[in-house]
Amino acid sequence: MPRRSAPRRSLRPVTAPAALLLLAGCALGISIAAALDPVPVESRIADRPIEVADDGFVSSDTCRSCHPGEYASWHASFHRTMTQVATPETVRADFDGVVVAETAGAPMRLERRGDEFWAEFDDPGWEGPSAERPRITRRVVLITGSHHQNIYWYATGHDRALNVLPAVYLLDDARWVPRSAVVLHPPGQGVATTDGHWNAICIACHTTRGRTGFDPPFGTAPVAEQSVDTTVAELGIGCESCHGPAAEHVRVNRNPLRRYARYADDDAADPTIVQPARLDPARGAEVCGQCHGIWTFLDAAGERAANADGLPYRPGDVLRETRFVAQPRVNGNAAHMRALLAADPEFVRGSFWPDGQVRVSGREYNGLIDSPCFAEATQPDRTMTCLSCHAMHQMPDDPRPAEIWADTHQVAADREGDGGCVGCHAPIAADVPAHTKHDADSAGSRCYNCHMPYTSYGLLRAIRSHTVSSPSVQESVEVGRPNACNLCHLDRTLSWTGDWLRAWYGIRPPALDVTERAVAASVLWVLRGDAGLRALAAWHMGWAPAREASGSSWMVPHLGELLGDSYDAVRYVAAASLRSVPGLEGLDYDYVAPAGVRREAAVDVLRAWRSSPAATERSDARLLYAPDGSLDTAAMRRLFEARDPRPLFLRE
């Protein structure tokens, strides 16, 4: 078959003015190519961080041509959209003449000007009398968050320094709320609104190869007196966040013969790029741990260097060589931890349970490395890592739509249910009910529900613990962390759980006081627990497996009590769970409305419930109901008066 020659390209004639322009460019020492190509738009932007390809980073778009499948699944993930430029395609909130009253100060006014988004609000940097606080108008330039929330960042007008709008957009609710109302923090305590906050803090985990570019380093002088030349290799979590800088990989693989030769040998590792799955378990987990971990700098010099030039860690490195990973169970007495606590006494309490287990979202690496499945494993192929359950790229045989894969935290299709556990626990998998004492198809027979319960909190919801453990009444009493049994059987006491754990597994129950033996654990957590514990208990009252095991109508007065909680986040979670109760799906309650309005809404809920047949369905003293079905408000008051009063700021 004869070869077909490529069609000839016709040359476009150069007009006289264009020819003169080119000659002028050459006369100035500028190449013809440079004269033909416009200056990249990104490099002309001066009021926000920009993407710069240097230091061996080439961006995810470069990976697309050779790895289209991996690129497509990454593109569908929330990693990619962790930071985005504010454009008509990325902004989910309505800016067109919207007034947002839900802010700490005067209402925020939003405006769209063509393809730009602007906001007018109280100046967060004002230090004078509150009554004289001026208004400022700023352009929104970046967005962080894309799964549950959009946080909008505006150009401060000082170099590339950014600050945050006073309200956050909740995607599922399609509404604006005060920024302070999306984190669990003490009432009346503000949240950071500092110029340069994104540049110094968020950039580390919401971009690829971020360089703050402060001069002098952040914290050594007011931001207004520093130069802020912040750049990133890529906005969002790109391919090179996990695989390392790819310039050399691209260079050596330009020859197709080299690529095809390597693909023919599946065991051949390309030394020019990092494959996390090929690293040893510790190094592989650290690729995720660089962002999903609780850590601090080893010393002031390292912090200053990172503020200027970016974090030094690259995939495949030893993470602890350049940072201190906080593990209170292991290094709670280390000098670094003592220094942290001296500077911030609430550091541990804001991130960990008293025994050192992580209690906040986004820090799963710290949970993993405390798990016996990781810490005590003796064989690499039987060591649990992040990739034991999660797939950073959706596999071709995964039947789920890409958006479902992304929405379920990128858990691999064959790792849903018990798939992540049966490989190492085959004897249990052969007869699951014999181990769980529950029906094979029930929620009580799912490994995750018993050994990775929802005992972490963040983003207005409960998150699974990533420290694999077994249900323990002892921990619930001594540490305060809910156990898996009582998170499902919400209507049962700690004593009930202790009796069954002894009967089934020979676990000796701890000594319990009269109240712990008589009142359902969830009721104790709601009424006398700290704010984080109240939020977890309230969330589980809306969790389908718990409602199926425990019923739901009895929960109404206890959740109604939390509608008046002093913590915004607790009120939000309680209202969401109330809407899962039959008959309350349309509950009209605004968790950031004025206290009087919220109180009226809560009273209306309780009145409607008391007049319904559901109010007398349970006459159970464990749930604080009298024999006639009435609520024992005196007992509720006694427990409420014993509530943990310590302020709590969870570092989500």
N, C-alpha and C positions, 0 to 999 in steps of 0.2 A: 504494500500500500504506500503510495507516494506521500512524502511529508508535506504537510501544509505549511507554507511560510506565514509568518505573522503579518497581519495587515500593516501597511506603512502608515505612520502618523503624518498627517499634514502639518506643516509648520505654519503657525499663525504669524502673519507679517507684523513686524514691529512698527508702530506708527512713529512719526517723527518726534513728537513730544516724549514718548516712552524711550526712544533711542537716546535722546539727549539726556534723559534722566539716568539711564544706565551708564552713559559715558561720564556723567558727573560723579556717579557713585564710584566708578573705577578711579577717577582722578583723585578722589578722597581716600583711596586705599581700601575701599569697601568692595568685597567680592560681589560678582554678579548674582550669585545665589542668595546672598544676604539682602541684596537690593530687591530681588524678586519676592522673598518671603517676608511677610509682615512680622513685626515684633510680636512674640507670643503675648496674648492678652494677660495671662497670669502674671508675667513678670512686671507688668505695668501697675498692678494693684498694690497700693501702699497702705491700705487701712485694715487689712486682715492678714492672717498667716497664708502663705502661698505654697504651692507644690513645686519642689525643685528636685530634679534628678541629679544626684551627685553621690559621692561616697559609695559607688557601686550599686546604687538603687536605680531601678529603671521603670517601676510602676507595674501594676497588674495588667494594664492594657497591652504591655509588651508580651505577656505570657499567653495572650488569647489565641494567637495564630497557631501555636504548637499544641496548646492544651485547651481546646475549645470546650470540652465537657466539664473539666474542672473549673474553668473560668465561668461557665454558665451557672453551676451550682453555687460557687462563691458569690456571683453577682446576685443570686436570689437570697442570700443570707443577710442577717442583720449585722454581721461583722462589717460588711461593705458599707452599710449606711450608718455606722456609729458616729461619723461626722460628715456632714454634707454642706456644700455651699447653698445658701438660701436662694432658691430660684422658684419660678412658678411650678416647676415639676416636683420640687422637694418639699415645699411648704405645705403642710397639711391643714393648718389653721386658717380661718377666715380673717384677713386683715382689712377688708374693704369697708372702712368707716366703722369699725367695731370699737365699742367702749367696754373695757374690762374693769368692772367694779371690784372684782375679787383680788385686790392687792393690799399690801400692808399700808399704803398711803392713799393718795387721791387716785381716782380711776385712771387707768392706762388707756390711751387712745391709739388705735392702730390705723394705719393708712397704707394703701398700695399705690405706688407711683410707677405706672408702667410695669416693668419687671422687677421693681425694687420694693422692699418692705420696710416701713418706717414705724417708729413708736414714739409717743410722747408720754413721759412719766416723771415722777419725782426724782430728783437728783440723788442717787444713793451715796454719793461722796460728800454731801453737805454736812458740815459739822456745827452749824449755827442753830438758832432756835427753830424748832419744828414748824412753827407757824410761818416762818419765812423761807422754808425750803423751796428752792426754785424748781421750775420744770425744765427738762431737757428733751430734745428731739434727736433721735439717733437712728441710723440705718442698721437693720438686722442683716448680718452677713453670713453667719454659720448656724447650723443646727446640730445638736448632739442628741442621741437617742432616736430610735425609730420603731421599736417593738411596742412599748406601752406609753411612752411619753416623748414629746418634743420639747427640748430645752433650747431657747433661742438666745443667741449671742449677738451683741451689737458692737459696732466699731466705736471705740471711745474717742477717736480723733487724735490719739497719741500713738504714732507709729502703728504697729500691728497689734497693739494691746486690745483685748476684748473684755467685755463684762456681760452680765446676764440680765435678761429682762426680769422684772419682778413677778411675773406669772409664768406658769408652765402649762402646756397644752396636753391634756390627757386624751390619748388617741381613742381608746375604747369608749370613753364617755363623750367624746367630741365637745370638750369644753375647756375653758381656761380656769385655773385655780391659782391661788398664791403659791409662790415657790416654796414657802415654808410649810405648806400643807401637803406636800408630797413626800416628805421625809419624817421619820419618827423622831421627834425632838421635843424637849420640854416646852410647855406653853410659855410664850413671851420671850423665848430665846431666839434670836435672829439666826439666819443662815448667811454664809459668806456672800457678799456682793462687792468684791474688790476688783478694781481695774487690774487686768493681767491674770485673773484667776484661771481662765481657760489656758492661757499660755504656760502657766507654771504647773498646773495640776492635771487638768483633763487631757492635755496633749499626750501624756505618757501612755495612756491606754486606749485612747480614741483615735489615734492616728498611727501611721507607719513611719518610723524613723523621724520622730518629732524633735526639733531643736528649738528650745525656747528663745535663745538668742538674746538674753538679758545682758546688759553691760552697764553697770556692774551686776553681779549675780543677783537673782531674785532674793528679796529679803534684806539686802544690805543697804538699800536706799529706797525712798518712795518711787513707785512706778513712774510717776510724772517726771522724775529726774533721771530715769534710765532710758537707754535706747532699747527698743523691743523689736528685734528683727527675726521674728519667728517664722521658721520654714518647716515643711514636712516633705517626706518623699511622696506621701500619699495621704489624703484625707480619708479617714476610715481605716479599718483593719484590712490591709491588702495582702496579696500573696506573700510578699517578702517579710511580713511580720512573722510568719511561721516558717518560711523556707530560707530566709536570709537574703542578703543582696544578690541580685541575679545577673549583674552585668557580665561577669565572666562566664556564667552558664549560657547566656545568650550568645556570647562571642564564639565559644568553642563549638556550639551546636548549630552554627549557621550552615555547616556542611551536612546535608541530609543523610549522607552515608553514615556519619557518626551516630546520628539519632536512631536510624533504623537498626544499626548494629546493636545498640544498647537495648532497644525495645525487644529485640529477638532474644535477649538474655535477661529474663525477669529478675534474676538475682544480682545483676550488675548494678552497683550503686554509682551514681555520677558524683564524683568528688567536688564538682563545681556548684552544687546546690544541696541544701539540707532537706532530707525527707524525715520528718518527725517520727513516722512509724518505723523507720530503720534504726533510730537511735536506741540506746539502752533505756530501760524504763524510766530511770531517774531523769536523764537528759530529755527524753520525750515529753514527760510531764511538765518539765520546766518551761517548755515552749509555751504552754498554756499559762503556767504559773507566773510568767513575766507580767501578765495583766490580771489574772484571776487569783491574786494573792495579796496578803497583808505583809508589807515589808517597809523598811526604811533604809536610808543610806548608811554605809559603814562608817563614814566620817564626813566632816564638813568639807574637806577638799573634794571628795567624790560628789557631794551634793552641788558644790559650786561648778564643778566641771560639767555635770549633767545639765544644770541650768543654762550653761552657755552652749554646750555642744551636743546635748542629747544623751540618753542613757547608753552605756557602752555595751549592754548585753546584746548578743546575736544568737539566734537559734543554734543549738549545739554546744554553746558555752556552758560553763558551770554557773548557775544563777547565783549561788551564794558567794562567789568570788567578788561580786560587785554590789551586793546588797545583803541586808540582814533580814531574813525571812522569820517573822514572828511566829513562834510555836510555844505558847505558854506551858504546854505539857512537857516540852523537851528543854527549851532554853529560857524558861521563866525567870531564872536567876542570873542569866547572862548580863554582862555589863551593859550591852546595848539595850536590853529590856529594862534594866534599872534606870538607865538614862531616859528612856521613853516615858516611864512612869513618873520620873521626877519632873519632866517637862509637862506631862499631861496625865494626871492621876487616873483619869477616866478612860485612858487608851484601851486597856484590856476589856473593861466592862462594856465599852461601846462596840466591840467586835466579837468578843468571845463569851461563852458561858463560863461560870466560875471554875469549871474543871479544865478550861482551855479549849473546848470544842467551839468551832466557829458558829456564830449565830446570825450572821448577816449575809446577804446575797452578793454574788459577784466575786466571792473569795473561796471558790471551791477547791483550789489547789491546796490551801492550808488544811481543808478537811480531808482531802485525799491522802496527803502524806502522813496524817495521823491514823489512817485506817490500817488495821492489821493486814488487809489484803494487799497493801502496798508496803508498809513498814516491815512486816514479818515474812514477806514472800522470799523464798530462797532460789527460785528459778525464774529467769526473765520471761519465759513464755507463760508463766502462771502468776505474773505480777499485774495487779490491776493498775491501769493508768487511765487518763482521760479518754484515750482512744479505745479502751475496752468497751465503752458504751457509745461514745459520740463519734460521728463521722463528719470530718471537716468538709468533705465533698460527698454529695448524694450519689450513691452507687447506681449504676445503670439499671439494675434489676429491682430497684426500690419502686414499688407501684404507687407510692403517694405523690400527690402534686408537690412541686418544690416549695410552695408556700406552707404546706402542712409540715414538711420536713423541717423547715426553718422555724416554724412556730412552736414545734415540740423540742426546741433546744438542740436541734441537729442530732438527736438520738438516732442511731442507725436502725433501719427497719427490722433487722434480726436481733436487735438488742432491746426492743420494747418488751414489756412483760418481764419474763424471767431470763431473757436471752443473754444478758450480760453476766449471769451468775452460774448457769448450768455447766459451762465449760469446766469450771474448777470444782463444782459441787455436784457431780454426776450422781452419786448415791442418793442425795436428797431429791434430785430431779426425777429419779426413777419412781419415787412414791412421795409426791409433794404433800398430800394430806397427812401422811404418817408423821411428817416433821411439823407441819403448821397447825394440825388439829382443826383445820377448816376445810370446807369443801374445796375441791381442786379449782373450781371456776370462780371462787369468791375473792373479794378484795383482800381477805385475810390470808390468802395463799400466794399473794404476790410478794416476791422477795423485797422489792423496793419499799413497800408499805411498812414492813416490819423492821427492816434493817437500814433504811435510808428515809425515815419519816420526814415530814415537813416541819422541821424545827429551826430552820433559818428564816429570816425575814428580810424583805426588801421590795421596793417599788410597789408598795401598797398590797402586798400579797405574801403568802408563805412560800418557801422554797425548800426543796429536799435537802436534807443534810448530806454532805458528801464524805462524812466519816461513817464508814460502815460499822454498825454496832448492833447490839441486841437489846430488846426492851428491858428496862430496869426501873423498878419502883424505887430502888435505893437512890438512883440518880435523880429521880423526880423529887424526892424528899430532900436530899442533901444539896443538889445543884440547882434545882428549880426547873430543869428542862423537862418538858412533857415527854412521856413515854408513848411508844407507838400504839399500845393496846388502848390506852385511855384517849388517844387522839381519834380513834375510830369508835370505840364504845364510850361516847361522851356522857352517857347517862349512868356510868358505873363509877364506883369508888376506887381509890388506890388499893384498898384492902381487897376488893374483888379481884383486881389484877394480880396482886401478890399471891392470892390463894391459887389462881389458875397457873401462874408461872411455877409455883412450887409443885402443884399436882402434875403438870406436864413435863417440866424440865428439871425439877429438883432444886430450884433456886429458892434459897431461904429468904422470906420477906423481911423487910426492916421493921423496926418498931414504929408504929403509927400513933398519932394522938387521936383523941376522940373525934375531932372534926374530920380528920383524914379518913377515918373508918366509916363515918356516917354520911358525908356529903360527896356527891359526884366530883371527880377531879376537875372536870371542865368548869364546873360552877365555882370551885375554889380559885381556879386560874383567872376566871372572869372577874370575880369580886375582889380578890386580895392580891393578885399577881401584879408584877410591875407592868409598865406600858407594853413592853415587847411581848410578854406572856399573854396579856389581854388580847393583843392583836392576833397572836397565833391561835388562841382558843376561839376567838370570833371567826377567824377564817375557816377553821375546821367545822364550825357550825353551818357553813355553806358548802362543805365538801361532800359530794354525792355519796361516797362510800360511808361516811360517818352518819349522814342523814338516814341512809338505808339501814344501818345497824342500830341507830339510836332513836329514830323518829325525829320530828322537827318542831311540832307545835309547842312543846314545852320550852323550847329555846327562846320564844318571843320575848318574855319579860326580861330575860337575862341580856339578850341582844339589845332590847329597848333601853336597859340601863346604860349600855355602852354608847347609845346615841347621844348621851350627855357627857361623855368622857372629855376630859380636858385636853387630850391629845388628838389633834386633827386626824392623824392616820388611823387611830383606833376607831374613830367614828366612821370613817370611810369604809373600813373593812366590815364593821358591824352592819352598816346599812346594806352593803352588797350581799351579806349572808341573809339578812332579813328578806331580801327580794327573792331568795330561793325557797322561802316558805310558801306553800300553797295559799293563795289568797292575798299575798303581799307582793306579788310580782310587780305591781305598779306603784309601789311605795314612793310617795312624793316627799323626799327628804333631801336637803342640801347640807352636806357636812361642813361647809364653810359659811353658811348663813349666820346672821347674828344669833347670839345665844337664845334670846327669847323666841325666835322663830323655830330654832331647832327644838327647843323644849316643847313648844306646842305640837310639833310634828310627832315627837316621841309620845306625848300624852295621847294623841289621837290614835297612834298604833296600839297602845295598851288598852284604851277604851274599846276599840274595835275587837281586839283579841278577847277581852273579858266577856264581851257579849256574844261570842261565837261558841259553838259546841266544842271546839278544840281546846277551850280553856280548861275544861274539866276532864279531858281525856286521861291525864296522868295525876293520880293522887299519891305522889311518891316523895317521901321525906328526903331522899337523897338529892332530889332536885329542888328542895325547899318548897314543897307543896304539902298542905295539910290534908287530912283524910277526906275533907269535903271538896277538895280540888282548889281551894283558895291558896293564894301565894303567902308564904310565911315571910312577910316583909321585915319583921323584927330580926329574924335570922339573917336575912340579906344585909340588914344594916350592921349587924355585929361583924360580919365578914368584911364588909366594906370598910369599917373602921380599923380593921387589921391590915389594910392594903399597904403594900410596899410603897412608901412615899418618895423614895429617892428619885431625883430627876434622871432621865435616861435619854441619851442621844445615840441612836444606833448609826454606825458609819457604813451606810449601805453603799 
